[in-house]
Amino acid sequence: MKIVLHILSYPFSVVFYILFGILLLVFDPIQRICLNVFGYGSHKRSVDLFNGLLILALHILGTTFRFKISEKLPKKKPIIIASNHQSMWDIPPLIWFLRRIHPKFISKKELGSGIPTISYNLKYGGSVLIDRKNPQQATAEITKVAKYINENKRSVVIFPEGTRSRTGEPKKFHRKGLLTLFEHAPDAYVLPVSINHSWKLQRHGMFPIPMFIRLTFFTHSLIKVSDYSPDELLDTVERTVKSKIV
């Protein structure tokens, strides 16, 4: 059965990537028009729709998503979403299922150009792009997004492991990024998120995509930044995220 599914994953992956490419090309001009003509709200809805359709497209491969939100999330509070990172496919579900809290991203600068739809959103949708080889620039950008979510009552996603886990095994959290967010978004809450099995979608790299993978996302209870010392909070968040990683 595994051999049959592996063989089938090749043509189904081709179909998926064709749809993915179409979505990238169609939504690039759509979101530009939305932002420049109608403003932030319209642009955000276009980004949400793109990611929702991308999740639907993954269903072609039998991919399923279980996103468990443990408590109702406040709409007008700044939120730091701290999650483990297993693949590029972590991102569309975070955007879609947490869309009511306006998630932005701390991304590597290489994603800021050359990718239709995605690069434009990262550059102009409230996210920040960091140079991982330039700590001073990275800290300045993280400071900027922290102040942004604190003032605008939105959320930012950070993957404190730094890079994705290729086997699902959690990595040690880097401290600087989270500590910078805690310092410059003192009114924020932290939302720890545990992701499982998305690494399996990139088990063979980008192609083929394995079939019938079930991704699970678990959001833990919110933690108020001001209730802890920074180091104590970071340790608590890391422990909480890893507690639900299989």
C-alpha positions as a Markdown table, in Angstrom:
| # | Residue | x | y | z |
|---|---|---|---|---|
| 1 | Met | 0.0 | 0.0 | 0.0 |
| 2 | Lys | 2.8 | 2.4 | 0.8 |
| 3 | Ile | 4.4 | 1.8 | -2.6 |
| 4 | Val | 1.1 | 2.5 | -4.3 |
| 5 | Leu | 0.6 | 5.7 | -2.4 |
| 6 | His | 4.1 | 6.8 | -3.2 |
| 7 | Ile | 3.6 | 6.2 | -6.9 |
| 8 | Leu | 0.2 | 8.1 | -6.8 |
| 9 | Ser | 1.8 | 11.0 | -5.0 |
| 10 | Tyr | 3.7 | 12.0 | -8.2 |
| 11 | Pro | 0.7 | 12.8 | -10.4 |
| 12 | Phe | -1.3 | 14.2 | -7.5 |
| 13 | Ser | 1.7 | 16.4 | -6.6 |
| 14 | Val | 1.8 | 17.7 | -10.1 |
| 15 | Val | -1.9 | 18.6 | -10.0 |
| 16 | Phe | -1.4 | 20.4 | -6.7 |
| 17 | Tyr | 1.6 | 22.4 | -7.8 |
| 18 | Ile | -0.3 | 23.5 | -10.9 |
| 19 | Leu | -3.1 | 24.8 | -8.7 |
| 20 | Phe | -0.6 | 26.3 | -6.3 |
| 21 | Gly | 1.1 | 28.2 | -9.2 |
| 22 | Ile | -2.3 | 29.4 | -10.5 |
| 23 | Leu | -3.2 | 30.7 | -7.0 |
| 24 | Leu | 0.2 | 32.5 | -6.7 |
| 25 | Leu | -0.2 | 34.2 | -10.1 |
| 26 | Val | -3.9 | 35.1 | -9.6 |
| 27 | Phe | -3.6 | 36.5 | -6.1 |
| 28 | Asp | -0.5 | 38.6 | -6.7 |
| 29 | Pro | -2.4 | 41.3 | -8.7 |
| 30 | Ile | -5.5 | 40.9 | -6.5 |
| 31 | Gln | -3.8 | 41.7 | -3.3 |
| 32 | Arg | -1.9 | 44.6 | -4.9 |
| 33 | Ile | -5.2 | 46.1 | -6.0 |
| 34 | Cys | -6.8 | 45.4 | -2.6 |
| 35 | Leu | -4.0 | 47.1 | -0.7 |
| 36 | Asn | -3.4 | 50.1 | -2.9 |
| 37 | Val | -7.1 | 50.8 | -3.8 |
| 38 | Phe | -9.1 | 49.6 | -0.9 |
| 39 | Gly | -6.6 | 49.5 | 2.0 |
| 40 | Tyr | -5.5 | 47.1 | 4.8 |
| 41 | Gly | -8.8 | 45.3 | 5.5 |
| 42 | Ser | -9.4 | 44.4 | 1.9 |
| 43 | His | -5.8 | 43.2 | 1.5 |
| 44 | Lys | -6.0 | 41.1 | 4.6 |
| 45 | Arg | -9.1 | 39.4 | 3.3 |
| 46 | Ser | -7.4 | 38.6 | 0.0 |
| 47 | Val | -4.4 | 37.0 | 1.9 |
| 48 | Asp | -6.8 | 35.0 | 4.1 |
| 49 | Leu | -8.7 | 33.7 | 1.0 |
| 50 | Phe | -5.4 | 32.8 | -0.7 |
| 51 | Asn | -4.3 | 30.7 | 2.2 |
| 52 | Gly | -7.8 | 29.1 | 2.7 |
| 53 | Leu | -7.8 | 28.1 | -1.0 |
| 54 | Leu | -4.2 | 26.7 | -0.6 |
| 55 | Ile | -5.4 | 24.5 | 2.3 |
| 56 | Leu | -8.3 | 23.3 | 0.1 |
| 57 | Ala | -5.8 | 22.5 | -2.7 |
| 58 | Leu | -3.7 | 20.4 | -0.3 |
| 59 | His | -6.9 | 18.2 | 0.2 |
| 60 | Ile | -6.2 | 16.9 | -3.3 |
| 61 | Leu | -3.3 | 15.0 | -1.8 |
| 62 | Gly | -5.5 | 13.7 | 1.0 |
| 63 | Thr | -3.9 | 16.2 | 3.4 |
| 64 | Thr | -6.1 | 16.9 | 6.4 |
| 65 | Phe | -5.9 | 19.6 | 9.1 |
| 66 | Arg | -7.0 | 19.5 | 12.7 |
| 67 | Phe | -6.6 | 22.9 | 14.4 |
| 68 | Lys | -7.6 | 22.9 | 18.0 |
| 69 | Ile | -8.1 | 26.3 | 19.6 |
| 70 | Ser | -8.1 | 25.8 | 23.4 |
| 71 | Glu | -9.8 | 29.1 | 24.3 |
| 72 | Lys | -11.5 | 32.0 | 22.5 |
| 73 | Leu | -8.9 | 34.5 | 21.4 |
| 74 | Pro | -9.3 | 38.2 | 22.0 |
| 75 | Lys | -9.5 | 40.4 | 18.9 |
| 76 | Lys | -8.2 | 43.6 | 20.4 |
| 77 | Lys | -5.1 | 42.4 | 22.2 |
| 78 | Pro | -1.5 | 42.1 | 20.9 |
| 79 | Ile | -0.6 | 38.4 | 20.7 |
| 80 | Ile | 2.8 | 36.7 | 20.2 |
| 81 | Ile | 2.2 | 33.4 | 18.5 |
| 82 | Ala | 5.2 | 31.2 | 19.4 |
| 83 | Ser | 5.3 | 27.9 | 17.6 |
| 84 | Asn | 7.6 | 25.0 | 16.6 |
| 85 | His | 8.4 | 24.9 | 12.9 |
| 86 | Gln | 8.3 | 21.8 | 10.7 |
| 87 | Ser | 7.7 | 22.9 | 7.1 |
| 88 | Met | 6.5 | 25.7 | 4.9 |
| 89 | Trp | 3.0 | 24.2 | 5.2 |
| 90 | Asp | 2.8 | 25.4 | 8.8 |
| 91 | Ile | 2.1 | 28.9 | 7.6 |
| 92 | Pro | -1.2 | 28.7 | 5.6 |
| 93 | Pro | -3.1 | 27.0 | 8.5 |
| 94 | Leu | -1.8 | 29.6 | 10.9 |
| 95 | Ile | -3.0 | 32.4 | 8.7 |
| 96 | Trp | -6.3 | 30.9 | 7.9 |
| 97 | Phe | -7.4 | 29.4 | 11.3 |
| 98 | Leu | -6.0 | 32.4 | 13.3 |
| 99 | Arg | -7.2 | 35.0 | 10.8 |
| 100 | Arg | -9.4 | 36.8 | 13.4 |
| 101 | Ile | -6.2 | 38.0 | 15.2 |
| 102 | His | -4.4 | 39.2 | 12.1 |
| 103 | Pro | -1.1 | 37.1 | 12.2 |
| 104 | Lys | 2.0 | 38.7 | 10.8 |
| 105 | Phe | 5.4 | 36.9 | 10.4 |
| 106 | Ile | 9.0 | 37.3 | 11.2 |
| 107 | Ser | 10.5 | 35.8 | 8.0 |
| 108 | Lys | 13.9 | 35.5 | 6.4 |
| 109 | Lys | 14.7 | 38.2 | 3.9 |
| 110 | Glu | 15.1 | 35.7 | 1.1 |
| 111 | Leu | 11.3 | 35.3 | 1.0 |
| 112 | Gly | 10.8 | 39.0 | 0.4 |
| 113 | Ser | 11.4 | 38.8 | -3.4 |
| 114 | Gly | 10.7 | 36.5 | -6.3 |
| 115 | Ile | 7.6 | 34.7 | -5.0 |
| 116 | Pro | 4.3 | 36.0 | -6.4 |
| 117 | Thr | 1.7 | 36.9 | -3.7 |
| 118 | Ile | 3.9 | 35.7 | -0.8 |
| 119 | Ser | 6.8 | 38.2 | -1.2 |
| 120 | Tyr | 4.4 | 41.1 | -1.6 |
| 121 | Asn | 2.4 | 40.2 | 1.5 |
| 122 | Leu | 5.6 | 39.8 | 3.6 |
| 123 | Lys | 6.9 | 43.2 | 2.4 |
| 124 | Tyr | 3.7 | 45.3 | 2.7 |
| 125 | Gly | 1.2 | 43.4 | 4.9 |
| 126 | Gly | 2.8 | 44.1 | 8.3 |
| 127 | Ser | 5.3 | 41.3 | 8.5 |
| 128 | Val | 9.1 | 41.9 | 8.8 |
| 129 | Leu | 12.0 | 40.4 | 6.9 |
| 130 | Ile | 15.2 | 39.7 | 8.8 |
| 131 | Asp | 18.8 | 38.9 | 7.8 |
| 132 | Arg | 19.8 | 36.0 | 9.9 |
| 133 | Lys | 23.5 | 36.9 | 9.3 |
| 134 | Asn | 23.0 | 40.4 | 10.6 |
| 135 | Pro | 21.8 | 40.3 | 14.3 |
| 136 | Gln | 21.6 | 44.1 | 14.6 |
| 137 | Gln | 19.2 | 44.3 | 11.6 |
| 138 | Ala | 17.2 | 41.3 | 12.8 |
| 139 | Thr | 16.7 | 42.8 | 16.2 |
| 140 | Ala | 15.7 | 46.2 | 14.8 |
| 141 | Glu | 13.0 | 44.5 | 12.6 |
| 142 | Ile | 11.7 | 42.4 | 15.4 |
| 143 | Thr | 11.5 | 45.5 | 17.6 |
| 144 | Lys | 9.5 | 47.2 | 14.8 |
| 145 | Val | 7.0 | 44.4 | 14.5 |
| 146 | Ala | 6.7 | 44.2 | 18.3 |
| 147 | Lys | 5.7 | 47.9 | 18.5 |
| 148 | Tyr | 3.4 | 47.4 | 15.6 |
| 149 | Ile | 1.3 | 44.6 | 17.2 |
| 150 | Asn | 1.4 | 46.4 | 20.6 |
| 151 | Glu | -0.1 | 49.6 | 19.0 |
| 152 | Asn | -2.4 | 48.0 | 16.5 |
| 153 | Lys | -3.6 | 45.0 | 18.7 |
| 154 | Arg | -2.6 | 42.4 | 16.1 |
| 155 | Ser | -0.4 | 39.3 | 16.3 |
| 156 | Val | 2.9 | 38.1 | 15.1 |
| 157 | Val | 4.2 | 34.6 | 14.5 |
| 158 | Ile | 7.7 | 33.7 | 15.6 |
| 159 | Phe | 9.4 | 30.3 | 15.2 |
| 160 | Pro | 12.0 | 30.4 | 18.0 |
| 161 | Glu | 13.8 | 27.3 | 16.7 |
| 162 | Gly | 15.1 | 29.5 | 13.9 |
| 163 | Thr | 14.9 | 26.8 | 11.2 |
| 164 | Arg | 12.4 | 24.1 | 10.6 |
| 165 | Ser | 12.8 | 20.6 | 12.0 |
| 166 | Arg | 13.1 | 18.1 | 9.1 |
| 167 | Thr | 12.1 | 15.2 | 11.3 |
| 168 | Gly | 9.6 | 16.7 | 13.7 |
| 169 | Glu | 12.1 | 16.5 | 16.5 |
| 170 | Pro | 11.9 | 19.9 | 18.4 |
| 171 | Lys | 14.9 | 22.1 | 18.5 |
| 172 | Lys | 16.1 | 24.4 | 21.3 |
| 173 | Phe | 14.5 | 27.8 | 21.2 |
| 174 | His | 16.7 | 30.8 | 20.4 |
| 175 | Arg | 16.2 | 33.4 | 23.1 |
| 176 | Lys | 16.9 | 36.8 | 21.4 |
| 177 | Gly | 13.8 | 37.1 | 19.2 |
| 178 | Leu | 11.3 | 36.2 | 21.9 |
| 179 | Leu | 13.0 | 38.4 | 24.5 |
| 180 | Thr | 12.9 | 41.3 | 22.1 |
| 181 | Leu | 9.2 | 40.8 | 21.5 |
| 182 | Phe | 8.5 | 40.6 | 25.2 |
| 183 | Glu | 10.4 | 43.9 | 25.8 |
| 184 | His | 8.7 | 45.9 | 23.1 |
| 185 | Ala | 5.2 | 44.4 | 23.3 |
| 186 | Pro | 4.7 | 44.6 | 27.1 |
| 187 | Asp | 0.9 | 44.5 | 26.7 |
| 188 | Ala | 0.9 | 41.3 | 24.7 |
| 189 | Tyr | -0.2 | 37.8 | 25.4 |
| 190 | Val | 1.8 | 34.8 | 24.2 |
| 191 | Leu | -0.1 | 32.0 | 22.4 |
| 192 | Pro | 2.0 | 28.8 | 22.4 |
| 193 | Val | 1.2 | 26.6 | 19.4 |
| 194 | Ser | 2.3 | 23.0 | 18.9 |
| 195 | Ile | 2.5 | 21.6 | 15.3 |
| 196 | Asn | 2.7 | 18.0 | 14.4 |
| 197 | His | 3.3 | 16.0 | 11.2 |
| 198 | Ser | 3.7 | 18.9 | 8.8 |
| 199 | Trp | 7.4 | 17.8 | 8.3 |
| 200 | Lys | 6.1 | 14.7 | 6.6 |
| 201 | Leu | 4.8 | 16.8 | 3.7 |
| 202 | Gln | 8.4 | 17.7 | 2.9 |
| 203 | Arg | 9.9 | 14.3 | 3.7 |
| 204 | His | 11.1 | 14.0 | 0.1 |
| 205 | Gly | 11.9 | 17.7 | -0.3 |
| 206 | Met | 9.5 | 19.7 | -2.4 |
| 207 | Phe | 8.5 | 16.7 | -4.7 |
| 208 | Pro | 6.6 | 14.5 | -4.4 |
| 209 | Ile | 4.3 | 15.5 | -1.6 |
| 210 | Pro | 3.3 | 12.4 | 0.4 |
| 211 | Met | -0.4 | 11.6 | 0.5 |
| 212 | Phe | -2.9 | 11.4 | 3.4 |
| 213 | Ile | -0.8 | 13.3 | 5.9 |
| 214 | Arg | -2.8 | 14.6 | 8.9 |
| 215 | Leu | -1.5 | 17.8 | 10.3 |
| 216 | Thr | -2.4 | 18.8 | 13.8 |
| 217 | Phe | -2.2 | 22.3 | 15.4 |
| 218 | Phe | -2.8 | 22.8 | 19.1 |
| 219 | Thr | -3.1 | 26.2 | 20.7 |
| 220 | His | -2.4 | 26.4 | 24.4 |
| 221 | Ser | -3.8 | 28.9 | 26.9 |
| 222 | Leu | -2.8 | 32.5 | 26.6 |
| 223 | Ile | 0.1 | 33.7 | 28.8 |
| 224 | Lys | 0.2 | 37.4 | 29.8 |
| 225 | Val | 3.7 | 38.8 | 29.2 |
| 226 | Ser | 3.6 | 41.1 | 32.2 |
| 227 | Asp | 2.9 | 38.2 | 34.6 |
| 228 | Tyr | 6.4 | 36.7 | 34.2 |
| 229 | Ser | 10.0 | 37.8 | 34.1 |
| 230 | Pro | 11.3 | 37.5 | 30.5 |
| 231 | Asp | 13.5 | 34.5 | 31.1 |
| 232 | Glu | 10.9 | 32.7 | 33.1 |
| 233 | Leu | 8.3 | 33.4 | 30.4 |
| 234 | Leu | 10.6 | 32.1 | 27.7 |
| 235 | Asp | 11.2 | 28.9 | 29.5 |
| 236 | Thr | 7.5 | 28.5 | 30.1 |
| 237 | Val | 6.6 | 29.0 | 26.5 |
| 238 | Glu | 9.3 | 26.6 | 25.3 |
| 239 | Arg | 8.2 | 23.9 | 27.7 |
| 240 | Thr | 4.5 | 24.4 | 26.8 |
| 241 | Val | 5.1 | 24.2 | 23.0 |
| 242 | Lys | 7.1 | 21.1 | 23.3 |
| 243 | Ser | 4.6 | 19.4 | 25.6 |
| 244 | Lys | 2.3 | 18.6 | 22.7 |
| 245 | Ile | 4.8 | 17.7 | 20.0 |
| 246 | Val | 4.6 | 14.0 | 19.2 |
